[in-house]
Amino acid sequence: MLSLPYRRMARRTRNMTVLYGVGAAFSLACTTAQAIPVYARQTGSACADCHAGSYGPALTPYGMRFKLNGYTDTGGKGFKLPVAAQLIGTRNVPARGESSNRLTEADVYLAGRLTDQVGGYVKVSSNNDGHNRFDTKLSDVDLRFVAKELKLGGKDLTLGVSVNNNPGFQDPIAALPGASSLGPPGVTGTVLNPSSPNAPANRVIGATVYGLYDSRWYGEAGTYNSLQRSTQDRLGYNPNGDPGKLHDTGYVRFAYMRDLRRQFFSAGVVALSTKRELPRTGGPKDKLTDLGYDLTYQYLGNREHIVQLSYVNILEQRKYGSLPTPLAKPRGTVHDQVATAAYTFKQSYTLLVSHMVSTGSRDDGRFFPYGVPNTTANLISLYWAPFGKDDSYTAMANLKLAANWFRFTRFNGASDNIFGAPGTNARDFNAFSITASVAF
Amino acid sequence: MTASPAFAGDASAGSDVFKSECAECHSIKEGRNKKGPSLFGVVGRKAAAVPDYEYSDALRAQSAWVWTPEQLHSYLGQPAKRANPGTKMKYDGLNDPKQLDDLISYLGTLH
């Protein structure tokens, strides 16, 4: 057992890691994949054709089809430079700590169609470290090969391959945490939640094969391998967030969806199974199995009033390879749930409310000091995106002003004294921010 | 030009039908082509006649087609692939007669 000073040091390090993770998750939720003008230039469409709010990120059924078609659809006006950029400035007001005004992010997107069957999305993100130094990293990647307009039994069939680095990011319905970036940021979480500590998001590479039959039935299967720690470092990621060495990783997804033009709904299931060696010492592996389902509904009408609802429920079964303390249990479960509602008016004004809950089975040997890792958080966002519609002044650029409130009511199993010592409360993680995003 | 009396619908309601059925692929702005050609002035126009739009060979072959209200009614009332085999237009057709009349009336106002 560690001596008291070492235990305090270890706890402090863990707490700092948690604080960093919560901040990163907040940033992730606010700057997730957006409408990028390169697709509008390529297709001649407006951003608002693919996104409910014209700056994104929520996809309309038309946007889902564009993604399923491998980002290759075109307006037939010849080659368009597949490059876009985004700048984000943020006024951040955390519940504890100093407020700041910064250029927080500068992104370059290489995205769009290479051929009629090959297209993609690559985001290179440069983030302000708080001292006006920018750390550049390779963010989400989704490269696709697609065979369109096939027929099977007289019905339409689309088949494709996606090479991507974030399980779930490639999903067309985009409700899974990997695509929505909405996942509870707790002290632990499911593999499919990019806000979980040591999540595989952006630190793995994988390939999935997918198909859409009759415009309704979606299926996908694939596998992932984690990148070497040195590769993660070179791509801009702190090796401390290493997801570990992953073995025998499988990803499966099925969904049924209906586009009724004025409404859309979907119901899906997802599974990811892996054996994780963390740390990478050649020691025992944790067997992790995520089983989830998701439900979505969109009322689109004439696009004047759009309502989007989604619910995601992912249960992770864990069979641990080691027992770090005598109190630790050999098995456990973690359960992530996200319910999100968004209302968009004239595709310009959006109010989004997301409720995120992470719970876990009791394990006094792993979750200190309360034996449960439970976290409850909310994101409330109000956006204004004046451009990106058919009648907008320009299709070459887009703007979004957003007010975001991220709040916690429970963290690490408690609302108060969350790390066991007085003076640290879940609400200390609360933060309010105003962001201005420009894409061109 | 206005829609023929045979298909006299409510152009205002047709605007909503257009937004939910057509607007993702077609603009009503003159000269603005999306995945589909601009529908500005479509009623009365010859098929495959918008400059700078790359039509399918299948539609180019229909040189006798003029987008009259009757032609539009026939074309939009069934899957595009059946109305014009080989077309690149992906549309399952509008099977609500009132919505179809409203839509065609609205298209007739786009001048």
Interface residues (C-beta under 8 A of the other chain):
Chain A: T43 G44 S45 D49 T60 Y62 D73 T74 G75 G76 K77 R261 R262 L300 G301 N302 R303 D390 D391
Chain B: S15 D16 K19 S20 E21 A23 E24 C25 S27 I28 K29 R32 N33 K34 K35 D52 Y53 E54
